[in-house]
Amino acid sequence: MSQTPIVSNAEVNIRRAPKYLHFALTGFVFGILVALVFGLSSPAIVGLLIVFGGIAGGGTGIILALVFDAIYRSRGKKLMATKVNE
């Protein structure tokens, strides 16, 4: 027995989305590197600078990813998609 497929149309948004983990890790590593450079002047607080630099860099990376997500969301396209259920 062959049944006729059920076809339905829907409007979908197509857009690019940033990978938040990649942005956070890149910011974390960059923050650690900046903290190491600043820690050269006073080696006693290098560990503390690394922790806070990593946290600040990771937070900055996530904020940057959110900004890119807002930009890409506004540039998204609306298309019609057809779903076929057999």
PyMOL Python script that loads the backbone (N, CA, C, O; Angstrom):
from pymol import cmd

cmd.read_pdbstr("""\
ATOM      1  N   MET A   1       0.832  -1.179   0.000  1.00  0.00           N
ATOM      2  CA  MET A   1       0.000   0.000   0.000  1.00  0.00           C
ATOM      3  C   MET A   1       0.875   1.240   0.000  1.00  0.00           C
ATOM      4  O   MET A   1       1.762   1.400   0.838  1.00  0.00           O
ATOM      5  N   SER A   2       0.617   2.071  -0.914  1.00  0.00           N
ATOM      6  CA  SER A   2       1.362   3.326  -0.948  1.00  0.00           C
ATOM      7  C   SER A   2       0.461   4.450  -0.451  1.00  0.00           C
ATOM      8  O   SER A   2      -0.680   4.612  -0.882  1.00  0.00           O
ATOM      9  N   GLN A   3       1.016   5.201   0.459  1.00  0.00           N
ATOM     10  CA  GLN A   3       0.279   6.338   0.992  1.00  0.00           C
ATOM     11  C   GLN A   3       0.806   7.604   0.346  1.00  0.00           C
ATOM     12  O   GLN A   3       1.964   7.678  -0.067  1.00  0.00           O
ATOM     13  N   THR A   4      -0.043   8.572   0.269  1.00  0.00           N
ATOM     14  CA  THR A   4       0.419   9.851  -0.266  1.00  0.00           C
ATOM     15  C   THR A   4       1.182  10.585   0.834  1.00  0.00           C
ATOM     16  O   THR A   4       0.723  10.631   1.975  1.00  0.00           O
ATOM     17  N   PRO A   5       2.318  11.147   0.512  1.00  0.00           N
ATOM     18  CA  PRO A   5       3.096  11.855   1.530  1.00  0.00           C
ATOM     19  C   PRO A   5       2.397  13.142   1.969  1.00  0.00           C
ATOM     20  O   PRO A   5       1.719  13.802   1.182  1.00  0.00           O
ATOM     21  N   ILE A   6       2.578  13.471   3.223  1.00  0.00           N
ATOM     22  CA  ILE A   6       2.017  14.700   3.777  1.00  0.00           C
ATOM     23  C   ILE A   6       3.075  15.796   3.641  1.00  0.00           C
ATOM     24  O   ILE A   6       4.190  15.677   4.150  1.00  0.00           O
ATOM     25  N   VAL A   7       2.700  16.851   2.950  1.00  0.00           N
ATOM     26  CA  VAL A   7       3.631  17.947   2.687  1.00  0.00           C
ATOM     27  C   VAL A   7       3.179  19.173   3.476  1.00  0.00           C
ATOM     28  O   VAL A   7       2.011  19.558   3.430  1.00  0.00           O
ATOM     29  N   SER A   8       4.118  19.779   4.199  1.00  0.00           N
ATOM     30  CA  SER A   8       3.806  21.010   4.925  1.00  0.00           C
ATOM     31  C   SER A   8       4.927  22.023   4.689  1.00  0.00           C
ATOM     32  O   SER A   8       6.095  21.658   4.559  1.00  0.00           O
ATOM     33  N   ASN A   9       4.555  23.280   4.638  1.00  0.00           N
ATOM     34  CA  ASN A   9       5.510  24.366   4.429  1.00  0.00           C
ATOM     35  C   ASN A   9       5.657  25.161   5.720  1.00  0.00           C
ATOM     36  O   ASN A   9       4.703  25.323   6.480  1.00  0.00           O
ATOM     37  N   ALA A  10       6.854  25.645   5.950  1.00  0.00           N
ATOM     38  CA  ALA A  10       7.121  26.478   7.117  1.00  0.00           C
ATOM     39  C   ALA A  10       8.173  27.517   6.749  1.00  0.00           C
ATOM     40  O   ALA A  10       9.058  27.269   5.930  1.00  0.00           O
ATOM     41  N   GLU A  11       8.055  28.674   7.368  1.00  0.00           N
ATOM     42  CA  GLU A  11       9.053  29.722   7.160  1.00  0.00           C
ATOM     43  C   GLU A  11      10.145  29.549   8.218  1.00  0.00           C
ATOM     44  O   GLU A  11       9.850  29.477   9.411  1.00  0.00           O
ATOM     45  N   VAL A  12      11.398  29.483   7.783  1.00  0.00           N
ATOM     46  CA  VAL A  12      12.524  29.271   8.696  1.00  0.00           C
ATOM     47  C   VAL A  12      13.542  30.394   8.533  1.00  0.00           C
ATOM     48  O   VAL A  12      13.649  31.008   7.471  1.00  0.00           O
ATOM     49  N   ASN A  13      14.283  30.646   9.598  1.00  0.00           N
ATOM     50  CA  ASN A  13      15.363  31.637   9.573  1.00  0.00           C
ATOM     51  C   ASN A  13      16.687  30.919   9.389  1.00  0.00           C
ATOM     52  O   ASN A  13      16.989  29.968  10.111  1.00  0.00           O
ATOM     53  N   ILE A  14      17.474  31.369   8.428  1.00  0.00           N
ATOM     54  CA  ILE A  14      18.799  30.814   8.175  1.00  0.00           C
ATOM     55  C   ILE A  14      19.820  31.882   8.557  1.00  0.00           C
ATOM     56  O   ILE A  14      19.792  32.994   8.030  1.00  0.00           O
ATOM     57  N   ARG A  15      20.720  31.538   9.478  1.00  0.00           N
ATOM     58  CA  ARG A  15      21.742  32.492   9.897  1.00  0.00           C
ATOM     59  C   ARG A  15      22.956  31.739  10.408  1.00  0.00           C
ATOM     60  O   ARG A  15      22.900  30.539  10.681  1.00  0.00           O
ATOM     61  N   ARG A  16      24.050  32.467  10.529  1.00  0.00           N
ATOM     62  CA  ARG A  16      25.273  31.902  11.099  1.00  0.00           C
ATOM     63  C   ARG A  16      25.281  32.215  12.591  1.00  0.00           C
ATOM     64  O   ARG A  16      24.833  33.282  13.012  1.00  0.00           O
ATOM     65  N   ALA A  17      25.788  31.291  13.375  1.00  0.00           N
ATOM     66  CA  ALA A  17      25.897  31.509  14.817  1.00  0.00           C
ATOM     67  C   ALA A  17      27.325  31.204  15.258  1.00  0.00           C
ATOM     68  O   ALA A  17      27.903  30.197  14.847  1.00  0.00           O
ATOM     69  N   PRO A  18      27.894  32.068  16.091  1.00  0.00           N
ATOM     70  CA  PRO A  18      29.267  31.811  16.552  1.00  0.00           C
ATOM     71  C   PRO A  18      29.302  30.664  17.556  1.00  0.00           C
ATOM     72  O   PRO A  18      28.310  30.390  18.230  1.00  0.00           O
ATOM     73  N   LYS A  19      30.433  30.005  17.649  1.00  0.00           N
ATOM     74  CA  LYS A  19      30.628  28.940  18.632  1.00  0.00           C
ATOM     75  C   LYS A  19      31.156  29.593  19.911  1.00  0.00           C
ATOM     76  O   LYS A  19      32.298  30.049  19.966  1.00  0.00           O
ATOM     77  N   TYR A  20      30.302  29.627  20.935  1.00  0.00           N
ATOM     78  CA  TYR A  20      30.624  30.352  22.162  1.00  0.00           C
ATOM     79  C   TYR A  20      31.833  29.766  22.880  1.00  0.00           C
ATOM     80  O   TYR A  20      32.636  30.513  23.440  1.00  0.00           O
ATOM     81  N   LEU A  21      31.978  28.447  22.875  1.00  0.00           N
ATOM     82  CA  LEU A  21      33.106  27.825  23.562  1.00  0.00           C
ATOM     83  C   LEU A  21      34.433  28.245  22.938  1.00  0.00           C
ATOM     84  O   LEU A  21      35.407  28.488  23.650  1.00  0.00           O
ATOM     85  N   HIS A  22      34.473  28.329  21.612  1.00  0.00           N
ATOM     86  CA  HIS A  22      35.710  28.745  20.941  1.00  0.00           C
ATOM     87  C   HIS A  22      36.071  30.183  21.304  1.00  0.00           C
ATOM     88  O   HIS A  22      37.238  30.491  21.546  1.00  0.00           O
ATOM     89  N   PHE A  23      35.073  31.058  21.341  1.00  0.00           N
ATOM     90  CA  PHE A  23      35.328  32.449  21.712  1.00  0.00           C
ATOM     91  C   PHE A  23      35.798  32.542  23.161  1.00  0.00           C
ATOM     92  O   PHE A  23      36.721  33.296  23.468  1.00  0.00           O
ATOM     93  N   ALA A  24      35.160  31.772  24.057  1.00  0.00           N
ATOM     94  CA  ALA A  24      35.529  31.823  25.473  1.00  0.00           C
ATOM     95  C   ALA A  24      36.944  31.295  25.694  1.00  0.00           C
ATOM     96  O   ALA A  24      37.718  31.894  26.441  1.00  0.00           O
ATOM     97  N   LEU A  25      37.286  30.182  25.052  1.00  0.00           N
ATOM     98  CA  LEU A  25      38.625  29.616  25.232  1.00  0.00           C
ATOM     99  C   LEU A  25      39.705  30.513  24.636  1.00  0.00           C
ATOM    100  O   LEU A  25      40.779  30.667  25.216  1.00  0.00           O
ATOM    101  N   THR A  26      39.420  31.103  23.483  1.00  0.00           N
ATOM    102  CA  THR A  26      40.387  32.022  22.879  1.00  0.00           C
ATOM    103  C   THR A  26      40.600  33.240  23.775  1.00  0.00           C
ATOM    104  O   THR A  26      41.733  33.675  23.978  1.00  0.00           O
ATOM    105  N   GLY A  27      39.518  33.786  24.306  1.00  0.00           N
ATOM    106  CA  GLY A  27      39.635  34.911  25.229  1.00  0.00           C
ATOM    107  C   GLY A  27      40.371  34.530  26.500  1.00  0.00           C
ATOM    108  O   GLY A  27      41.149  35.321  27.034  1.00  0.00           O
ATOM    109  N   PHE A  28      40.127  33.313  26.989  1.00  0.00           N
ATOM    110  CA  PHE A  28      40.805  32.827  28.188  1.00  0.00           C
ATOM    111  C   PHE A  28      42.316  32.750  27.974  1.00  0.00           C
ATOM    112  O   PHE A  28      43.093  33.216  28.807  1.00  0.00           O
ATOM    113  N   VAL A  29      42.720  32.159  26.856  1.00  0.00           N
ATOM    114  CA  VAL A  29      44.150  32.034  26.550  1.00  0.00           C
ATOM    115  C   VAL A  29      44.772  33.415  26.344  1.00  0.00           C
ATOM    116  O   VAL A  29      45.869  33.683  26.834  1.00  0.00           O
ATOM    117  N   PHE A  30      44.077  34.285  25.626  1.00  0.00           N
ATOM    118  CA  PHE A  30      44.594  35.640  25.407  1.00  0.00           C
ATOM    119  C   PHE A  30      44.727  36.393  26.732  1.00  0.00           C
ATOM    120  O   PHE A  30      45.702  37.114  26.944  1.00  0.00           O
ATOM    121  N   GLY A  31      43.746  36.225  27.621  1.00  0.00           N
ATOM    122  CA  GLY A  31      43.813  36.870  28.932  1.00  0.00           C
ATOM    123  C   GLY A  31      44.986  36.374  29.753  1.00  0.00           C
ATOM    124  O   GLY A  31      45.628  37.154  30.457  1.00  0.00           O
ATOM    125  N   ILE A  32      45.274  35.072  29.670  1.00  0.00           N
ATOM    126  CA  ILE A  32      46.431  34.522  30.387  1.00  0.00           C
ATOM    127  C   ILE A  32      47.729  35.090  29.825  1.00  0.00           C
ATOM    128  O   ILE A  32      48.636  35.436  30.581  1.00  0.00           O
ATOM    129  N   LEU A  33      47.821  35.186  28.500  1.00  0.00           N
ATOM    130  CA  LEU A  33      49.039  35.738  27.895  1.00  0.00           C
ATOM    131  C   LEU A  33      49.256  37.195  28.285  1.00  0.00           C
ATOM    132  O   LEU A  33      50.383  37.602  28.570  1.00  0.00           O
ATOM    133  N   VAL A  34      48.193  37.971  28.300  1.00  0.00           N
ATOM    134  CA  VAL A  34      48.304  39.375  28.716  1.00  0.00           C
ATOM    135  C   VAL A  34      48.712  39.448  30.187  1.00  0.00           C
ATOM    136  O   VAL A  34      49.527  40.290  30.563  1.00  0.00           O
ATOM    137  N   ALA A  35      48.147  38.570  31.019  1.00  0.00           N
ATOM    138  CA  ALA A  35      48.504  38.556  32.438  1.00  0.00           C
ATOM    139  C   ALA A  35      49.969  38.180  32.636  1.00  0.00           C
ATOM    140  O   ALA A  35      50.635  38.727  33.516  1.00  0.00           O
ATOM    141  N   LEU A  36      50.470  37.259  31.832  1.00  0.00           N
ATOM    142  CA  LEU A  36      51.886  36.892  31.939  1.00  0.00           C
ATOM    143  C   LEU A  36      52.793  38.062  31.576  1.00  0.00           C
ATOM    144  O   LEU A  36      53.831  38.264  32.206  1.00  0.00           O
ATOM    145  N   VAL A  37      52.406  38.824  30.570  1.00  0.00           N
ATOM    146  CA  VAL A  37      53.206  39.990  30.181  1.00  0.00           C
ATOM    147  C   VAL A  37      53.194  41.030  31.303  1.00  0.00           C
ATOM    148  O   VAL A  37      54.236  41.597  31.631  1.00  0.00           O
ATOM    149  N   PHE A  38      52.016  41.284  31.894  1.00  0.00           N
ATOM    150  CA  PHE A  38      51.948  42.242  32.998  1.00  0.00           C
ATOM    151  C   PHE A  38      52.636  41.712  34.249  1.00  0.00           C
ATOM    152  O   PHE A  38      53.114  42.492  35.072  1.00  0.00           O
ATOM    153  N   GLY A  39      52.690  40.395  34.396  1.00  0.00           N
ATOM    154  CA  GLY A  39      53.315  39.797  35.567  1.00  0.00           C
ATOM    155  C   GLY A  39      54.821  39.810  35.541  1.00  0.00           C
ATOM    156  O   GLY A  39      55.456  39.488  36.545  1.00  0.00           O
ATOM    157  N   LEU A  40      55.407  40.172  34.427  1.00  0.00           N
ATOM    158  CA  LEU A  40      56.870  40.230  34.358  1.00  0.00           C
ATOM    159  C   LEU A  40      57.447  41.295  35.285  1.00  0.00           C
ATOM    160  O   LEU A  40      58.578  41.166  35.755  1.00  0.00           O
ATOM    161  N   SER A  41      56.670  42.347  35.548  1.00  0.00           N
ATOM    162  CA  SER A  41      57.176  43.425  36.401  1.00  0.00           C
ATOM    163  C   SER A  41      57.151  43.041  37.882  1.00  0.00           C
ATOM    164  O   SER A  41      58.014  43.475  38.644  1.00  0.00           O
ATOM    165  N   SER A  42      56.177  42.236  38.295  1.00  0.00           N
ATOM    166  CA  SER A  42      56.120  41.809  39.703  1.00  0.00           C
ATOM    167  C   SER A  42      55.788  40.316  39.748  1.00  0.00           C
ATOM    168  O   SER A  42      54.614  39.946  39.728  1.00  0.00           O
ATOM    169  N   PRO A  43      56.793  39.469  39.807  1.00  0.00           N
ATOM    170  CA  PRO A  43      56.575  38.019  39.748  1.00  0.00           C
ATOM    171  C   PRO A  43      55.823  37.448  40.948  1.00  0.00           C
ATOM    172  O   PRO A  43      55.383  36.299  40.894  1.00  0.00           O
ATOM    173  N   ALA A  44      55.664  38.206  42.017  1.00  0.00           N
ATOM    174  CA  ALA A  44      54.993  37.685  43.203  1.00  0.00           C
ATOM    175  C   ALA A  44      53.500  37.463  42.975  1.00  0.00           C
ATOM    176  O   ALA A  44      52.892  36.625  43.641  1.00  0.00           O
ATOM    177  N   ILE A  45      52.909  38.197  42.051  1.00  0.00           N
ATOM    178  CA  ILE A  45      51.460  38.087  41.850  1.00  0.00           C
ATOM    179  C   ILE A  45      51.097  37.506  40.489  1.00  0.00           C
ATOM    180  O   ILE A  45      49.988  37.719  40.000  1.00  0.00           O
ATOM    181  N   VAL A  46      52.015  36.780  39.880  1.00  0.00           N
ATOM    182  CA  VAL A  46      51.755  36.226  38.549  1.00  0.00           C
ATOM    183  C   VAL A  46      50.573  35.262  38.580  1.00  0.00           C
ATOM    184  O   VAL A  46      49.725  35.296  37.687  1.00  0.00           O
ATOM    185  N   GLY A  47      50.506  34.406  39.593  1.00  0.00           N
ATOM    186  CA  GLY A  47      49.407  33.438  39.687  1.00  0.00           C
ATOM    187  C   GLY A  47      48.057  34.115  39.784  1.00  0.00           C
ATOM    188  O   GLY A  47      47.101  33.704  39.126  1.00  0.00           O
ATOM    189  N   LEU A  48      47.976  35.144  40.596  1.00  0.00           N
ATOM    190  CA  LEU A  48      46.727  35.894  40.743  1.00  0.00           C
ATOM    191  C   LEU A  48      46.351  36.595  39.439  1.00  0.00           C
ATOM    192  O   LEU A  48      45.183  36.611  39.049  1.00  0.00           O
ATOM    193  N   LEU A  49      47.339  37.169  38.778  1.00  0.00           N
ATOM    194  CA  LEU A  49      47.073  37.822  37.493  1.00  0.00           C
ATOM    195  C   LEU A  49      46.599  36.818  36.445  1.00  0.00           C
ATOM    196  O   LEU A  49      45.722  37.129  35.639  1.00  0.00           O
ATOM    197  N   ILE A  50      47.176  35.614  36.452  1.00  0.00           N
ATOM    198  CA  ILE A  50      46.760  34.595  35.478  1.00  0.00           C
ATOM    199  C   ILE A  50      45.303  34.218  35.692  1.00  0.00           C
ATOM    200  O   ILE A  50      44.542  34.105  34.731  1.00  0.00           O
ATOM    201  N   VAL A  51      44.908  34.021  36.950  1.00  0.00           N
ATOM    202  CA  VAL A  51      43.518  33.643  37.237  1.00  0.00           C
ATOM    203  C   VAL A  51      42.560  34.740  36.794  1.00  0.00           C
ATOM    204  O   VAL A  51      41.605  34.478  36.062  1.00  0.00           O
ATOM    205  N   PHE A  52      42.813  35.965  37.235  1.00  0.00           N
ATOM    206  CA  PHE A  52      41.903  37.058  36.882  1.00  0.00           C
ATOM    207  C   PHE A  52      41.986  37.428  35.403  1.00  0.00           C
ATOM    208  O   PHE A  52      40.982  37.805  34.800  1.00  0.00           O
ATOM    209  N   GLY A  53      43.167  37.322  34.823  1.00  0.00           N
ATOM    210  CA  GLY A  53      43.299  37.586  33.386  1.00  0.00           C
ATOM    211  C   GLY A  53      42.549  36.560  32.557  1.00  0.00           C
ATOM    212  O   GLY A  53      41.919  36.907  31.558  1.00  0.00           O
ATOM    213  N   GLY A  54      42.612  35.294  32.964  1.00  0.00           N
ATOM    214  CA  GLY A  54      41.875  34.251  32.254  1.00  0.00           C
ATOM    215  C   GLY A  54      40.372  34.441  32.359  1.00  0.00           C
ATOM    216  O   GLY A  54      39.648  34.287  31.376  1.00  0.00           O
ATOM    217  N   ILE A  55      39.905  34.778  33.559  1.00  0.00           N
ATOM    218  CA  ILE A  55      38.466  35.009  33.750  1.00  0.00           C
ATOM    219  C   ILE A  55      38.005  36.218  32.937  1.00  0.00           C
ATOM    220  O   ILE A  55      36.973  36.164  32.267  1.00  0.00           O
ATOM    221  N   ALA A  56      38.768  37.302  32.998  1.00  0.00           N
ATOM    222  CA  ALA A  56      38.396  38.505  32.238  1.00  0.00           C
ATOM    223  C   ALA A  56      38.444  38.239  30.735  1.00  0.00           C
ATOM    224  O   ALA A  56      37.570  38.696  29.998  1.00  0.00           O
ATOM    225  N   GLY A  57      39.450  37.509  30.276  1.00  0.00           N
ATOM    226  CA  GLY A  57      39.548  37.194  28.848  1.00  0.00           C
ATOM    227  C   GLY A  57      38.418  36.296  28.381  1.00  0.00           C
ATOM    228  O   GLY A  57      37.862  36.505  27.303  1.00  0.00           O
ATOM    229  N   GLY A  58      38.073  35.289  29.190  1.00  0.00           N
ATOM    230  CA  GLY A  58      36.954  34.414  28.831  1.00  0.00           C
ATOM    231  C   GLY A  58      35.637  35.170  28.781  1.00  0.00           C
ATOM    232  O   GLY A  58      34.822  34.952  27.885  1.00  0.00           O
ATOM    233  N   GLY A  59      35.429  36.066  29.755  1.00  0.00           N
ATOM    234  CA  GLY A  59      34.215  36.883  29.749  1.00  0.00           C
ATOM    235  C   GLY A  59      34.156  37.813  28.555  1.00  0.00           C
ATOM    236  O   GLY A  59      33.096  38.002  27.957  1.00  0.00           O
ATOM    237  N   THR A  60      35.291  38.390  28.209  1.00  0.00           N
ATOM    238  CA  THR A  60      35.354  39.259  27.030  1.00  0.00           C
ATOM    239  C   THR A  60      35.064  38.472  25.757  1.00  0.00           C
ATOM    240  O   THR A  60      34.388  38.971  24.858  1.00  0.00           O
ATOM    241  N   GLY A  61      35.573  37.247  25.678  1.00  0.00           N
ATOM    242  CA  GLY A  61      35.299  36.399  24.513  1.00  0.00           C
ATOM    243  C   GLY A  61      33.822  36.081  24.372  1.00  0.00           C
ATOM    244  O   GLY A  61      33.289  36.087  23.262  1.00  0.00           O
ATOM    245  N   ILE A  62      33.152  35.803  25.491  1.00  0.00           N
ATOM    246  CA  ILE A  62      31.718  35.502  25.443  1.00  0.00           C
ATOM    247  C   ILE A  62      30.926  36.741  25.044  1.00  0.00           C
ATOM    248  O   ILE A  62      29.982  36.643  24.260  1.00  0.00           O
ATOM    249  N   ILE A  63      31.298  37.902  25.572  1.00  0.00           N
ATOM    250  CA  ILE A  63      30.611  39.143  25.186  1.00  0.00           C
ATOM    251  C   ILE A  63      30.800  39.418  23.700  1.00  0.00           C
ATOM    252  O   ILE A  63      29.863  39.843  23.024  1.00  0.00           O
ATOM    253  N   LEU A  64      31.995  39.181  23.189  1.00  0.00           N
ATOM    254  CA  LEU A  64      32.254  39.363  21.758  1.00  0.00           C
ATOM    255  C   LEU A  64      31.414  38.392  20.924  1.00  0.00           C
ATOM    256  O   LEU A  64      30.909  38.761  19.863  1.00  0.00           O
ATOM    257  N   ALA A  65      31.264  37.159  21.397  1.00  0.00           N
ATOM    258  CA  ALA A  65      30.426  36.186  20.689  1.00  0.00           C
ATOM    259  C   ALA A  65      28.967  36.634  20.684  1.00  0.00           C
ATOM    260  O   ALA A  65      28.275  36.456  19.682  1.00  0.00           O
ATOM    261  N   LEU A  66      28.491  37.208  21.779  1.00  0.00           N
ATOM    262  CA  LEU A  66      27.115  37.713  21.827  1.00  0.00           C
ATOM    263  C   LEU A  66      26.906  38.863  20.849  1.00  0.00           C
ATOM    264  O   LEU A  66      25.855  38.962  20.215  1.00  0.00           O
ATOM    265  N   VAL A  67      27.906  39.731  20.727  1.00  0.00           N
ATOM    266  CA  VAL A  67      27.813  40.846  19.770  1.00  0.00           C
ATOM    267  C   VAL A  67      27.758  40.304  18.343  1.00  0.00           C
ATOM    268  O   VAL A  67      26.937  40.746  17.539  1.00  0.00           O
ATOM    269  N   PHE A  68      28.636  39.342  18.027  1.00  0.00           N
ATOM    270  CA  PHE A  68      28.611  38.739  16.689  1.00  0.00           C
ATOM    271  C   PHE A  68      27.291  38.022  16.430  1.00  0.00           C
ATOM    272  O   PHE A  68      26.781  38.053  15.310  1.00  0.00           O
ATOM    273  N   ASP A  69      26.733  37.378  17.453  1.00  0.00           N
ATOM    274  CA  ASP A  69      25.456  36.687  17.283  1.00  0.00           C
ATOM    275  C   ASP A  69      24.346  37.681  16.968  1.00  0.00           C
ATOM    276  O   ASP A  69      23.485  37.398  16.135  1.00  0.00           O
ATOM    277  N   ALA A  70      24.351  38.837  17.617  1.00  0.00           N
ATOM    278  CA  ALA A  70      23.338  39.859  17.329  1.00  0.00           C
ATOM    279  C   ALA A  70      23.488  40.397  15.912  1.00  0.00           C
ATOM    280  O   ALA A  70      22.491  40.655  15.237  1.00  0.00           O
ATOM    281  N   ILE A  71      24.727  40.565  15.458  1.00  0.00           N
ATOM    282  CA  ILE A  71      24.957  41.049  14.095  1.00  0.00           C
ATOM    283  C   ILE A  71      24.482  40.018  13.080  1.00  0.00           C
ATOM    284  O   ILE A  71      23.795  40.358  12.116  1.00  0.00           O
ATOM    285  N   TYR A  72      24.850  38.755  13.298  1.00  0.00           N
ATOM    286  CA  TYR A  72      24.457  37.700  12.356  1.00  0.00           C
ATOM    287  C   TYR A  72      22.954  37.454  12.375  1.00  0.00           C
ATOM    288  O   TYR A  72      22.379  37.076  11.354  1.00  0.00           O
ATOM    289  N   ARG A  73      22.306  37.663  13.525  1.00  0.00           N
ATOM    290  CA  ARG A  73      20.863  37.463  13.598  1.00  0.00           C
ATOM    291  C   ARG A  73      20.139  38.479  12.725  1.00  0.00           C
ATOM    292  O   ARG A  73      19.139  38.152  12.086  1.00  0.00           O
ATOM    293  N   SER A  74      20.640  39.709  12.698  1.00  0.00           N
ATOM    294  CA  SER A  74      19.988  40.735  11.885  1.00  0.00           C
ATOM    295  C   SER A  74      20.241  40.514  10.395  1.00  0.00           C
ATOM    296  O   SER A  74      19.465  40.982   9.562  1.00  0.00           O
ATOM    297  N   ARG A  75      21.315  39.810  10.053  1.00  0.00           N
ATOM    298  CA  ARG A  75      21.622  39.532   8.648  1.00  0.00           C
ATOM    299  C   ARG A  75      21.026  38.212   8.166  1.00  0.00           C
ATOM    300  O   ARG A  75      21.260  37.808   7.027  1.00  0.00           O
ATOM    301  N   GLY A  76      20.272  37.547   9.009  1.00  0.00           N
ATOM    302  CA  GLY A  76      19.700  36.257   8.638  1.00  0.00           C
ATOM    303  C   GLY A  76      18.665  36.390   7.533  1.00  0.00           C
ATOM    304  O   GLY A  76      18.111  37.465   7.301  1.00  0.00           O
ATOM    305  N   LYS A  77      18.420  35.280   6.862  1.00  0.00           N
ATOM    306  CA  LYS A  77      17.451  35.263   5.771  1.00  0.00           C
ATOM    307  C   LYS A  77      16.274  34.379   6.152  1.00  0.00           C
ATOM    308  O   LYS A  77      16.436  33.382   6.856  1.00  0.00           O
ATOM    309  N   LYS A  78      15.087  34.751   5.681  1.00  0.00           N
ATOM    310  CA  LYS A  78      13.897  33.938   5.892  1.00  0.00           C
ATOM    311  C   LYS A  78      13.592  33.198   4.600  1.00  0.00           C
ATOM    312  O   LYS A  78      13.469  33.802   3.535  1.00  0.00           O
ATOM    313  N   LEU A  79      13.472  31.899   4.709  1.00  0.00           N
ATOM    314  CA  LEU A  79      13.202  31.050   3.552  1.00  0.00           C
ATOM    315  C   LEU A  79      12.028  30.132   3.853  1.00  0.00           C
ATOM    316  O   LEU A  79      11.663  29.917   5.009  1.00  0.00           O
ATOM    317  N   MET A  80      11.452  29.604   2.800  1.00  0.00           N
ATOM    318  CA  MET A  80      10.375  28.625   2.955  1.00  0.00           C
ATOM    319  C   MET A  80      10.975  27.224   2.891  1.00  0.00           C
ATOM    320  O   MET A  80      11.720  26.896   1.967  1.00  0.00           O
ATOM    321  N   ALA A  81      10.641  26.407   3.880  1.00  0.00           N
ATOM    322  CA  ALA A  81      11.107  25.020   3.913  1.00  0.00           C
ATOM    323  C   ALA A  81       9.910  24.102   3.724  1.00  0.00           C
ATOM    324  O   ALA A  81       8.816  24.377   4.219  1.00  0.00           O
ATOM    325  N   THR A  82      10.126  23.023   3.012  1.00  0.00           N
ATOM    326  CA  THR A  82       9.070  22.051   2.767  1.00  0.00           C
ATOM    327  C   THR A  82       9.407  20.765   3.504  1.00  0.00           C
ATOM    328  O   THR A  82      10.479  20.192   3.309  1.00  0.00           O
ATOM    329  N   LYS A  83       8.488  20.316   4.350  1.00  0.00           N
ATOM    330  CA  LYS A  83       8.679  19.078   5.098  1.00  0.00           C
ATOM    331  C   LYS A  83       7.764  18.022   4.504  1.00  0.00           C
ATOM    332  O   LYS A  83       6.565  18.241   4.336  1.00  0.00           O
ATOM    333  N   VAL A  84       8.353  16.865   4.185  1.00  0.00           N
ATOM    334  CA  VAL A  84       7.592  15.771   3.591  1.00  0.00           C
ATOM    335  C   VAL A  84       7.600  14.604   4.569  1.00  0.00           C
ATOM    336  O   VAL A  84       8.657  14.049   4.869  1.00  0.00           O
ATOM    337  N   ASN A  85       6.424  14.231   5.068  1.00  0.00           N
ATOM    338  CA  ASN A  85       6.282  13.063   5.943  1.00  0.00           C
ATOM    339  C   ASN A  85       5.754  11.903   5.121  1.00  0.00           C
ATOM    340  O   ASN A  85       4.680  11.986   4.525  1.00  0.00           O
ATOM    341  N   GLU A  86       6.508  10.837   5.097  1.00  0.00           N
ATOM    342  CA  GLU A  86       6.073   9.678   4.307  1.00  0.00           C
ATOM    343  C   GLU A  86       5.480   8.615   5.187  1.00  0.00           C
ATOM    344  O   GLU A  86       5.061   7.568   4.694  1.00  0.00           O
TER     345      GLU A  86
END
""", "prot")
cmd.dss("prot")
cmd.show_as("cartoon", "prot")
cmd.util.cbc("prot")
cmd.orient("prot")
